[in-house]
Amino acid sequence: MRARKGQSLVEYILLVTAVIVVVVLFTTGKGTGSFQSSLNSVFNQTTQGMLNAATYLQENAANGM
């Protein structure tokens, strides 16, 4: 059973490494404008959502809610 645990860990590390390599290649490579544009859009929307939530919480805290 122990060998299987080690194998699963290695598979997980390889998968994570592969995903990181693909993301780095797509975000820094040439001709990937649409991918980079989509990624920036997702980051911007996520950031804006967090700012909206923080503002909402801050306003409610100030109003005693």
TARAWO-V590958 format. One record per backbone hydrogen bond with DSSP energy under -0.5 kcal/mol. NH is the residue of the N-H (numbers start at 1). CO is the residue of the C=O. If there is no record, write none. Layout:
BEGIN
NH,CO / NH,CO
END
This chain:
BEGIN
5,1 / 6,2 / 7,3 / 8,4 / 9,5 / 10,6 / 11,7 / 12,8 / 13,9 / 14,10 / 15,11 / 16,12 / 17,13 / 18,14 / 19,15 / 20,16 / 21,17 / 22,18 / 23,19 / 24,20 / 25,21 / 26,22 / 27,23 / 28,24 / 29,25 / 32,29 / 36,32 / 37,33 / 38,34 / 39,35 / 40,36 / 41,37 / 42,38 / 43,39 / 44,40 / 45,41 / 46,42 / 47,43 / 48,44 / 49,45 / 50,46 / 51,47 / 52,48 / 53,49 / 54,50 / 55,51 / 56,52 / 57,53 / 58,54 / 59,55 / 60,56 / 61,57 / 62,58 / 63,59 / 64,61 / 65,60
END
